[in-house]
Amino acid sequence: MDNLGTFLSVLSQGLPFTIIATVGGIALTIVLSFVAGLALLSSSRTVRIIARVYVEGLRGTSEVVQLFWIFFALPVLVGFQIVPIWAGILVLGLNHGAYGAEIVRGAVQSVPRAQIEGAIALNLTPAQRMRRVVLPQAVVEMLPPFNNLFIQLLKSTALLSFVSINEITRQAQQVLVPRFNPQAFEIFLLLLVMYLVMSLVITAVMRTLERVAAARVGRTPSARSRRQATGAGVA
Amino acid sequence: MIEFDGVEKRFGDHVVLSELSFAVAPGEHVCLIGPSGSGKTTILRLLMTLEKVDAGTITVGGTSLSHMDKGGTLVPADDKHVREVRKRIGMVFQQFNLFPNMTVRGNLIEAPTRVLGLSKEEATARAQELLDLVGLGDRMDSHPTQLSGGQQQRVAIARALAMRPDVLLLDEVTSALDPELVAGVLTLLRDLGASTDITFLCVTHEMGFARDFSDRVMMFDGGRVIEDAAPEKLFTAPEHERTRAFLHAVVDR
């Protein structure tokens, strides 16, 4: 494959943007997911409505349009332009946080009522019940769907090429393809592989967290897989 | 210590308890028996404030669970009031309800440190005493899932005792256990009954336990107390036909 070194080096120049947008987006997603997810379960109707408007509003509109809106519409309104990469992180976080809120809400609601009753019987406050009993158990349920969400977020960083952030997709499309048009196949294949590798890194991290979290609530996935391996679970 | 006065509880159209009135004296051991669905567990859940009464009042140690005195008038209880009354009550559940995200130690010191304000050292020392008492002194660092049902239930009893309750509610605490583990838990409860002045209110299907543990047994059916007597009387010479039929069905198996 000719020019492989050139392709790699040009694409790599875009990697910092892709990685910063992904990591920043994930960080913001986690924060917004918990804030909005817990707000969806609030006893205050007003808080629930605000959270619901956020979730439906950002989940139900196009990510690309949200991006354009922050880049081109917001400056008209407020009079200044946010640093592009920050604006990108903001849109990725806001959008995926809306999905994440439902993950948090669902996981919190999946914790058995008996656990909350046990905590009430010990006279823990509602905040202590949530923080010390419910959330640590709910997090175990959240990790697999969050893994999905983070991978989607990684792939969404390609949309930032629409607003001139030089992440890897833009590097491929704007820098490489015009110059090496006959080799577009190889360029885009290389691009796919780069996304795949990054998503595998995300999955590896999340799997580790899943194992740690499962062990903390006394579940041993190793015991389960051993049982399956020996067929003892069936017999 | 506990007083129910005209208590009514409905779930939708289904009346679980109606016009229920009874009292339990300090230090008294009372067992509630009767068929499933007769409202026994609901009584414990009302006392633990896991459910709200629809009518009537419940008082614990002279304080109402549902109302409080505010400038001479009775108003619905706020969170602070409920938490104050709850301090006096502990509960042990059929399914133990231990927190799986904590070790045995965590389960035992969580509420004493956060609710009673004990230091970690004080709470741990107390936890160790209680674990010794329930015969699990060496399981401090185990996870609840590593323990048998009987051991989990004994930890749950220790956890409730760690809050130093005046009243302990036991909700069918042996129903989820393997038959061979039941005896150990019942022996522990008998010892506790004999060595403390805690007021016990228990829902149980273990008639032998009800008979030698209680000062009084209340037979429930259809949300009402149909017989309330000393165990010797209730188990040997029940007055009510329904009690006779029930005892016949559960004892003479």
Chai-1 contact restraints between the chains, C-beta under 6 A:
chainA,res_idxA,chainB,res_idxB,connection_type,confidence,min_distance_angstrom,max_distance_angstrom,comment,restraint_id
A,A114,B,Q95,contact,1.0,0.0,6.0,A-B,restraint_1
A,A114,B,N97,contact,1.0,0.0,6.0,A-B,restraint_2
A,E117,B,L50,contact,1.0,0.0,6.0,A-B,restraint_3
A,G118,B,N97,contact,1.0,0.0,6.0,A-B,restraint_4
A,A121,B,M48,contact,1.0,0.0,6.0,A-B,restraint_5
A,A121,B,M91,contact,1.0,0.0,6.0,A-B,restraint_6
A,L122,B,A111,contact,1.0,0.0,6.0,A-B,restraint_7
A,N123,B,R83,contact,1.0,0.0,6.0,A-B,restraint_8
A,N123,B,R86,contact,1.0,0.0,6.0,A-B,restraint_9
A,N123,B,V115,contact,1.0,0.0,6.0,A-B,restraint_10
A,Q128,B,R114,contact,1.0,0.0,6.0,A-B,restraint_11
A,V133,B,F99,contact,1.0,0.0,6.0,A-B,restraint_12
A,P136,B,N101,contact,1.0,0.0,6.0,A-B,restraint_13
A,Q137,B,N101,contact,1.0,0.0,6.0,A-B,restraint_14
A,R216,B,N101,contact,1.0,0.0,6.0,A-B,restraint_15
A,V217,B,P100,contact,1.0,0.0,6.0,A-B,restraint_16
A,V217,B,N101,contact,1.0,0.0,6.0,A-B,restraint_17
A,G218,B,P100,contact,1.0,0.0,6.0,A-B,restraint_18
A,G218,B,H143,contact,1.0,0.0,6.0,A-B,restraint_19
A,G218,B,T145,contact,1.0,0.0,6.0,A-B,restraint_20
